[in-house]
């Protein structure tokens, strides 16, 4: 793994961590959730970007279906850690 890949992975982890810490569900995809285009209509020509968006949309729909009929689990009160013992 190059240093650039390490930095990108660390940045992505930093962006998603607050959602995970708040017990939020995060829909994933197969790659970065972005499609490229400069002019109107160009984004639709980005085959990889559009496939990534479809995959994420399908994953989001799959995740949301059970939420309609389920109650959220009860949350425990957060416990702090005292690193000085």
PABA-87386 format. One line per field, with one value per residue: residue number from 1; x, y, z of N, C-alpha, C, CB in turn. Coordinates in pm, 1 decimal. Glycine has a CB too. Example, Ala and Ser with C-alpha at 12.3 -4.5 7.8 and 13.67 -1.06 7.14 Angstrom:
BEGIN
num: c(1, 2)
n.X: c(1319.0, 1285.0)
n.Y: c(-569.0, -225.0)
n.Z: c(780.0, 708.0)
ca.X: c(1230.0, 1367.0)
ca.Y: c(-450.0, -106.0)
ca.Z: c(780.0, 714.0)
c.X: c(1320.0, 1290.0)
c.Y: c(-330.0, 3.0)
c.Z: c(780.0, 787.0)
cb.X: c(1130.8, 1408.4)
cb.Y: c(-447.3, -59.8)
cb.Z: c(904.6, 572.5)
***
This chain:
BEGIN
num: c(1, 2, 3, 4, 5, 6, 7, 8, 9, 10, 11, 12, 13, 14, 15, 16, 17, 18, 19, 20, 21, 22, 23, 24, 25, 26, 27, 28, 29, 30, 31, 32, 33, 34, 35, 36, 37, 38, 39, 40, 41, 42, 43, 44, 45, 46, 47, 48, 49, 50, 51, 52, 53, 54, 55, 56, 57, 58, 59, 60, 61, 62, 63, 64, 65, 66, 67, 68, 69, 70, 71, 72, 73, 74, 75, 76, 77, 78, 79, 80, 81, 82, 83, 84, 85)
n.X: c(84.8, 60.6, 172.4, -8.2, -250.0, -286.6, -332.3, -570.1, -745.2, -740.2, -851.9, -1111.0, -1203.2, -1204.4, -1407.7, -1635.1, -1647.8, -1784.8, -2056.4, -2074.2, -2012.9, -2239.2, -2425.9, -2543.3, -2670.0, -2478.7, -2482.3, -2305.9, -2097.6, -1947.8, -1724.6, -1576.8, -1836.6, -1926.1, -1979.7, -1864.8, -1873.0, -1876.4, -2045.0, -2404.6, -2570.1, -2340.5, -2264.1, -2424.2, -2294.8, -2076.9, -1993.9, -1886.2, -1919.7, -2199.7, -2276.5, -2171.5, -2333.6, -2587.2, -2545.5, -2506.6, -2758.4, -2926.5, -2828.2, -2896.2, -3177.7, -3224.9, -3134.7, -3316.7, -3570.6, -3623.1, -3638.7, -3885.4, -4056.5, -3941.2, -3846.8, -3611.0, -3314.2, -3273.0, -3067.1, -2769.8, -2654.0, -2374.9, -2048.7, -1775.5, -1415.7, -1154.6, -839.8, -636.2, -537.0)
n.Y: c(-117.4, 214.9, 533.6, 731.2, 587.8, 502.6, 747.0, 827.2, 621.6, 661.2, 916.0, 865.6, 690.7, 865.7, 1038.2, 871.5, 773.7, 933.7, 881.2, 607.0, 601.9, 711.3, 516.0, 494.6, 367.0, 289.0, 306.9, 130.8, 113.0, 6.8, 151.7, 481.4, 706.4, 871.7, 1047.4, 1166.0, 1466.8, 1750.3, 1914.9, 1955.8, 1643.1, 1490.3, 1336.5, 1112.4, 963.2, 857.4, 556.3, 387.9, 548.4, 576.4, 310.4, 265.9, 442.6, 321.3, 77.6, 169.9, 286.9, 61.1, -80.8, 99.1, 95.4, -171.6, -171.2, 4.8, -114.4, -306.9, -121.3, -4.8, -177.6, -246.3, -176.9, 50.1, -65.1, -55.0, 191.1, 187.4, 385.9, 586.5, 490.6, 638.2, 625.4, 606.4, 683.1, 726.7, 553.5)
n.Z: c(0.0, -88.6, 37.6, -33.3, -68.7, 193.1, 321.7, 197.3, 278.6, 554.2, 567.3, 469.0, 665.9, 883.8, 803.3, 810.7, 1068.8, 1276.4, 1218.1, 1264.9, 1535.1, 1646.1, 1626.5, 1374.3, 1070.0, 786.3, 448.1, 209.6, -87.3, -396.1, -452.7, -439.8, -369.5, -609.5, -915.3, -1229.0, -1424.9, -1638.8, -1790.3, -1837.1, -1837.4, -1877.6, -1659.7, -1667.4, -1856.4, -1732.6, -1677.2, -1472.0, -1243.1, -1240.7, -1206.3, -951.7, -804.9, -846.2, -714.8, -451.4, -408.5, -424.6, -203.1, 0.3, -18.8, 47.1, 311.7, 430.1, 418.5, 637.2, 845.8, 841.3, 970.7, 1207.2, 1543.7, 1676.7, 1839.1, 2196.5, 2344.4, 2531.8, 2806.0, 2732.5, 2838.4, 2980.4, 2940.6, 3167.2, 3127.9, 3301.0, 3560.7)
ca.X: c(0.0, 140.0, 137.3, -129.3, -364.2, -302.9, -392.2, -709.5, -822.5, -752.2, -946.7, -1244.2, -1239.9, -1234.2, -1538.0, -1745.0, -1645.4, -1891.5, -2182.7, -2066.2, -2012.9, -2375.1, -2510.1, -2615.3, -2640.4, -2409.4, -2491.8, -2180.1, -2104.4, -1831.2, -1611.6, -1613.3, -1972.2, -1917.1, -1980.0, -1802.1, -1919.5, -1862.5, -2162.1, -2528.2, -2582.0, -2214.8, -2255.3, -2490.1, -2200.3, -1974.6, -2049.0, -1843.8, -1984.4, -2342.2, -2287.5, -2147.4, -2454.2, -2693.5, -2513.1, -2534.9, -2904.0, -2981.4, -2790.8, -2977.3, -3314.8, -3223.2, -3120.8, -3432.9, -3691.2, -3654.4, -3663.3, -4028.1, -4131.3, -3864.0, -3814.2, -3467.4, -3274.0, -3248.9, -2926.9, -2715.1, -2590.0, -2232.3, -1956.6, -1644.7, -1297.6, -1054.2, -711.2, -545.6, -588.8)
ca.Y: c(0.0, 337.3, 633.4, 800.2, 502.7, 506.2, 876.2, 825.8, 533.3, 727.0, 1026.0, 807.8, 640.4, 982.8, 1090.4, 781.7, 737.6, 993.5, 811.1, 478.1, 625.5, 747.4, 399.8, 515.9, 271.4, 352.4, 227.3, 133.4, 82.7, -68.2, 242.4, 614.4, 741.3, 994.4, 1034.6, 1286.9, 1531.8, 1895.4, 1977.4, 1881.2, 1516.2, 1415.1, 1241.2, 989.0, 889.1, 797.5, 422.5, 339.1, 630.7, 543.4, 176.8, 284.7, 503.9, 220.1, -16.7, 235.0, 302.6, -71.1, -111.5, 184.6, 43.3, -296.8, -138.2, 78.8, -198.2, -355.1, -11.0, 26.8, -266.2, -275.1, -68.5, 61.1, -125.9, 38.0, 229.3, 200.9, 513.8, 571.8, 484.6, 697.0, 548.7, 684.2, 626.4, 744.8, 464.3)
ca.Z: c(0.0, -94.8, 139.2, -78.4, -36.5, 338.1, 356.4, 150.7, 366.1, 684.8, 551.6, 457.4, 798.3, 965.9, 762.6, 846.7, 1210.5, 1358.8, 1194.8, 1333.3, 1680.1, 1685.4, 1594.8, 1249.6, 963.6, 674.7, 325.6, 136.4, -229.5, -442.7, -472.8, -392.4, -412.2, -688.2, -1061.0, -1281.5, -1546.5, -1632.4, -1852.0, -1814.2, -1907.1, -1883.6, -1549.0, -1711.4, -1941.4, -1646.3, -1651.3, -1340.6, -1141.5, -1236.1, -1145.7, -808.5, -748.4, -843.4, -607.9, -323.9, -397.2, -392.0, -64.8, 88.5, -20.1, 122.5, 454.3, 479.5, 425.8, 773.4, 938.5, 841.7, 1059.1, 1328.5, 1636.0, 1698.5, 1966.5, 2306.4, 2356.6, 2666.5, 2833.1, 2706.3, 2951.5, 2950.7, 2981.6, 3236.5, 3091.6, 3415.2, 3666.0)
c.X: c(90.0, 93.4, 11.0, -253.9, -391.2, -372.6, -538.7, -795.2, -841.9, -853.2, -1089.7, -1292.4, -1278.4, -1371.4, -1654.0, -1753.3, -1755.4, -2026.1, -2184.7, -2073.2, -2152.3, -2476.0, -2594.3, -2575.4, -2579.1, -2418.3, -2361.6, -2204.4, -1976.5, -1708.0, -1652.2, -1748.6, -1972.1, -1922.4, -1933.3, -1868.0, -1907.0, -1989.0, -2286.5, -2533.9, -2455.8, -2203.4, -2316.8, -2398.4, -2088.0, -2026.3, -2012.3, -1913.3, -2131.9, -2365.0, -2268.2, -2270.6, -2569.7, -2670.3, -2544.8, -2685.4, -2969.7, -2949.9, -2871.8, -3120.7, -3323.9, -3215.5, -3247.7, -3558.0, -3719.8, -3684.9, -3810.9, -4103.9, -4057.7, -3854.1, -3663.2, -3431.5, -3249.3, -3099.5, -2887.7, -2657.6, -2438.7, -2148.9, -1822.3, -1531.6, -1201.1, -920.9, -606.9, -601.7, -500.8)
c.Y: c(124.7, 433.4, 708.4, 719.0, 503.2, 634.9, 879.2, 739.0, 595.4, 841.7, 973.5, 755.7, 755.8, 1040.3, 1002.4, 751.8, 804.2, 925.0, 678.0, 496.0, 659.8, 638.2, 420.0, 408.8, 347.9, 259.9, 242.8, 102.7, 10.7, 19.5, 376.9, 652.5, 875.2, 958.1, 1168.9, 1335.5, 1681.7, 1964.8, 1893.6, 1754.4, 1432.2, 1310.3, 1107.4, 904.1, 824.4, 661.2, 371.6, 416.8, 598.4, 404.8, 185.8, 344.0, 404.1, 119.9, 43.5, 250.2, 169.6, -110.5, -28.7, 132.7, -85.3, -270.3, -74.6, -7.8, -248.8, -241.5, 24.9, -56.4, -301.0, -152.1, -65.8, -4.4, -18.1, 67.4, 236.9, 340.0, 498.0, 575.5, 544.0, 607.6, 644.2, 619.2, 642.3, 661.7, 467.8)
c.Z: c(0.0, 13.2, 98.9, -46.0, 112.9, 380.2, 316.5, 241.3, 503.1, 677.1, 544.2, 592.2, 890.1, 931.5, 809.7, 995.6, 1293.8, 1339.2, 1268.8, 1484.6, 1732.4, 1650.1, 1469.8, 1149.2, 847.0, 554.4, 247.5, -10.7, -267.9, -457.8, -415.4, -450.0, -484.1, -836.1, -1116.3, -1409.5, -1530.4, -1682.9, -1824.1, -1900.2, -1910.4, -1773.1, -1589.8, -1798.8, -1861.3, -1600.4, -1512.2, -1229.3, -1127.1, -1176.1, -994.4, -741.2, -741.9, -731.2, -472.2, -303.6, -361.1, -248.5, 33.9, 96.0, 61.8, 272.7, 510.5, 494.6, 566.4, 871.2, 945.3, 944.8, 1187.9, 1416.2, 1651.4, 1831.3, 2072.0, 2316.3, 2502.9, 2682.3, 2810.5, 2834.2, 2907.7, 2999.2, 3049.5, 3210.5, 3202.0, 3529.6, 3787.4)
cb.X: c(-96.9, 129.7, 253.4, -122.3, -340.2, -166.6, -316.3, -718.0, -753.7, -614.3, -913.8, -1245.0, -1124.1, -1126.0, -1542.8, -1731.3, -1512.0, -1905.3, -2205.0, -1937.2, -1915.7, -2415.3, -2600.9, -2587.5, -2769.1, -2260.6, -2614.9, -2080.1, -2124.7, -1862.1, -1571.7, -1505.6, -2068.0, -1786.9, -2123.5, -1655.8, -2064.9, -1741.0, -2141.3, -2649.5, -2625.2, -2097.5, -2326.0, -2618.2, -2140.7, -1941.0, -1999.4, -1691.0, -1967.5, -2403.1, -2183.2, -2024.9, -2495.3, -2701.9, -2365.5, -2465.9, -2963.3, -2926.7, -2641.4, -2976.1, -3361.9, -3105.0, -3002.2, -3462.6, -3677.7, -3538.0, -3582.5, -4087.2, -4165.0, -3723.9, -3885.6, -3422.0, -3147.1, -3302.6, -2900.4, -2607.2, -2621.1, -2186.1, -1939.2, -1632.7, -1229.6, -1083.9, -661.4, -531.2, -600.5)
cb.Y: c(-0.7, 403.3, 732.5, 827.8, 359.6, 493.7, 991.6, 775.2, 397.6, 779.8, 1107.8, 695.3, 559.6, 1089.9, 1104.4, 653.1, 773.0, 1141.3, 788.4, 405.2, 738.1, 878.0, 368.6, 657.0, 193.5, 384.1, 271.2, 33.2, 211.9, -135.1, 254.3, 719.0, 745.5, 1073.5, 994.4, 1262.4, 1492.1, 1941.1, 1994.4, 1970.1, 1541.0, 1510.4, 1297.1, 1021.9, 981.6, 890.4, 323.8, 350.0, 776.8, 550.5, 79.4, 375.6, 626.1, 147.0, -57.6, 372.2, 357.1, -176.9, -86.8, 331.3, 17.5, -384.2, -43.7, 193.5, -316.0, -437.4, 111.0, 4.2, -391.8, -325.5, -86.5, 209.4, -212.3, -19.3, 363.8, 93.2, 562.5, 680.5, 337.1, 835.3, 477.1, 694.4, 690.5, 897.6, 321.3)
cb.Z: c(123.2, -234.4, 160.6, -228.9, -85.3, 408.5, 288.4, 5.6, 379.7, 732.4, 426.1, 353.6, 859.7, 947.4, 611.8, 771.8, 1268.2, 1326.6, 1044.4, 1294.9, 1715.0, 1619.1, 1711.4, 1193.0, 918.8, 710.4, 238.7, 196.5, -314.9, -574.4, -625.2, -431.1, -291.7, -654.8, -1117.1, -1306.4, -1578.9, -1714.0, -2004.7, -1843.5, -2044.0, -1875.1, -1423.2, -1787.6, -2045.9, -1522.8, -1756.8, -1325.7, -1174.5, -1376.7, -1207.4, -785.4, -831.1, -978.1, -614.5, -317.0, -529.2, -488.0, -43.1, 38.5, -165.2, 78.3, 475.3, 386.8, 332.3, 827.2, 897.8, 703.2, 986.4, 1293.0, 1774.9, 1696.2, 1947.8, 2440.4, 2287.0, 2694.6, 2979.4, 2612.1, 3002.8, 3014.5, 2859.2, 3388.4, 2964.9, 3456.2, 3615.5)
***
